[in-house]
Amino acid sequence: MRIFLDANILFWAAYSDAAVRRLLKDLKSSSCSLAADRYVFEEALRNLTIQRSEAVPRLHELMREVTIVPTHISSSAIPPDINLPDKDIPVLASTIEAGCDILMTGDTRHFSALFGRSIGGLSIRSPVETAKHILGHH
C-alpha cells in the first residue's frame, strides 16, 4: 500500500510527537510505503518555519522515511467533476501520477467531500480513516 502524505500530515508529524507521527511509524511497520513530493514538502516547511521553526529538523528527519515522487501540476486522470482550489490540484495530481493507493490528508475544508471516493483506484482519507482501513484501529 502506497500512501501519499499531504502537507498538513507532514506539518503535524514534525510539529509534535502526537498521533500523526505514531500513525506514520505504524504504517511504515505494516509494510506501507509513504510518499510525498517537493510541493507538499515545501508547503509544510514554509508553515513550520513560520509557526514552529524548531520543528524544521524533525521534518527533514521524517522526509528520510518518505519516497519523494515527481510533482505534477495536473493529471488527465482527475475527473472533471472534482472541485478543488488551484493549490490542491497538484496534490491530487501527484498522488494519482505516483500510483498511490491513498491520499492521506487532514484538509477537511477542501478534501472532505472526496473522503472515501475512489478516483481511479485512489482513495482520499483522513488520518483516522487511514488508520482504520490499514491498521484496523478504531
C-alpha positions as CSV (number, residue, x, y, z in Angstrom):
1,M,0.0,0.0,0.0
2,R,1.5,3.3,-1.1
3,I,0.3,6.4,0.8
4,F,0.8,10.0,-0.3
5,L,1.1,12.4,2.6
6,D,-0.4,15.9,2.2
7,A,1.5,18.9,3.6
8,N,-0.7,19.1,6.7
9,I,0.2,15.5,7.6
10,L,4.0,16.3,7.2
11,F,3.4,19.5,9.3
12,W,1.7,17.8,12.2
13,A,4.1,14.8,12.2
14,A,7.0,17.3,12.5
15,Y,5.2,19.7,14.8
16,S,4.8,17.4,17.7
17,D,5.1,13.8,18.9
18,A,1.4,13.4,18.6
19,A,-0.8,10.8,17.0
20,V,0.1,11.6,13.4
21,R,3.8,10.8,13.9
22,R,2.9,7.5,15.6
23,L,0.5,6.7,12.8
24,L,3.3,7.2,10.2
25,K,5.5,4.8,12.2
26,D,2.7,2.2,12.4
27,L,2.0,2.5,8.7
28,K,5.7,2.0,7.8
29,S,6.0,-1.0,10.1
30,S,2.9,-2.5,8.5
31,S,4.8,-2.5,5.1
32,C,3.2,0.6,3.7
33,S,5.3,3.0,1.7
34,L,5.0,6.7,2.4
35,A,5.3,9.2,-0.5
36,A,5.3,13.0,-0.9
37,D,6.5,15.4,-3.5
38,R,8.6,18.7,-3.2
39,Y,5.3,20.7,-3.5
40,V,3.8,19.3,-0.2
41,F,7.3,19.2,1.5
42,E,7.9,22.9,0.7
43,E,4.4,23.9,2.0
44,A,5.0,22.0,5.2
45,L,8.5,23.6,5.5
46,R,7.1,27.1,4.9
47,N,4.4,26.7,7.6
48,L,6.7,25.1,10.1
49,T,9.3,27.9,9.6
50,I,6.6,30.5,10.4
51,Q,4.8,28.6,13.2
52,R,7.4,26.4,14.9
53,S,10.9,26.8,13.4
54,E,12.4,24.4,16.0
55,A,10.5,21.6,14.3
56,V,12.1,22.0,10.9
57,P,14.9,19.5,11.7
58,R,12.2,16.9,12.5
59,L,10.6,17.5,9.2
60,H,13.9,16.8,7.4
61,E,14.3,13.7,9.6
62,L,10.8,12.5,8.7
63,M,11.4,13.0,5.0
64,R,14.2,10.4,5.1
65,E,11.4,7.8,5.6
66,V,9.4,9.2,2.7
67,T,9.8,8.5,-1.0
68,I,10.0,11.7,-2.9
69,V,7.9,11.4,-6.1
70,P,7.7,13.9,-9.0
71,T,5.4,16.9,-8.7
72,H,2.6,17.1,-11.2
73,I,0.6,20.3,-11.7
74,S,-2.3,18.5,-13.3
75,S,-3.4,15.0,-14.3
76,S,-5.8,13.8,-17.0
77,A,-6.9,11.2,-14.5
78,I,-8.6,13.8,-12.4
79,P,-12.4,13.6,-13.2
80,P,-13.9,16.9,-14.4
81,D,-16.4,17.0,-11.5
82,I,-13.6,17.3,-8.9
83,N,-13.8,20.8,-7.4
84,L,-10.6,21.7,-5.6
85,P,-8.8,25.0,-5.1
86,D,-6.0,25.5,-7.6
87,K,-3.4,25.0,-4.8
88,D,-4.7,21.5,-4.1
89,I,-4.9,20.2,-7.7
90,P,-1.1,19.4,-7.7
91,V,-1.5,17.3,-4.5
92,L,-4.2,15.2,-6.1
93,A,-2.4,15.0,-9.5
94,S,0.9,14.0,-7.9
95,T,-0.8,11.3,-5.8
96,I,-2.5,9.9,-8.9
97,E,0.6,10.0,-11.1
98,A,2.7,8.4,-8.4
99,G,0.3,5.4,-8.4
100,C,-0.5,5.8,-4.7
101,D,-3.4,3.9,-3.2
102,I,-4.3,6.6,-0.6
103,L,-4.0,10.3,-0.3
104,M,-3.9,11.0,3.4
105,T,-4.9,14.5,4.3
106,G,-6.2,16.4,7.3
107,D,-7.6,19.1,5.0
108,T,-11.3,18.6,5.7
109,R,-12.1,22.1,4.3
110,H,-11.1,21.2,0.7
111,F,-10.9,17.4,0.6
112,S,-13.7,16.2,2.8
113,A,-16.3,15.9,0.0
114,L,-13.9,13.5,-1.6
115,F,-13.2,11.3,1.5
116,G,-14.0,7.7,0.7
117,R,-14.4,8.4,-3.0
118,S,-12.4,6.2,-5.4
119,I,-10.6,8.1,-8.1
120,G,-9.0,5.6,-10.5
121,G,-8.3,3.2,-7.6
122,L,-7.0,6.0,-5.3
123,S,-9.0,6.8,-2.1
124,I,-8.7,10.1,-0.2
125,R,-8.8,9.5,3.6
126,S,-8.3,11.3,6.8
127,P,-5.6,10.0,9.2
128,V,-8.3,8.3,11.3
129,E,-9.8,6.6,8.3
130,T,-6.4,5.6,7.0
131,A,-5.6,4.0,10.4
132,K,-9.0,2.2,10.4
133,H,-8.5,1.0,6.8
134,I,-4.9,-0.2,7.1
135,L,-4.3,-1.0,10.7
136,G,-7.8,-1.8,11.9
137,H,-7.6,0.9,14.6
138,H,-11.0,2.3,15.7
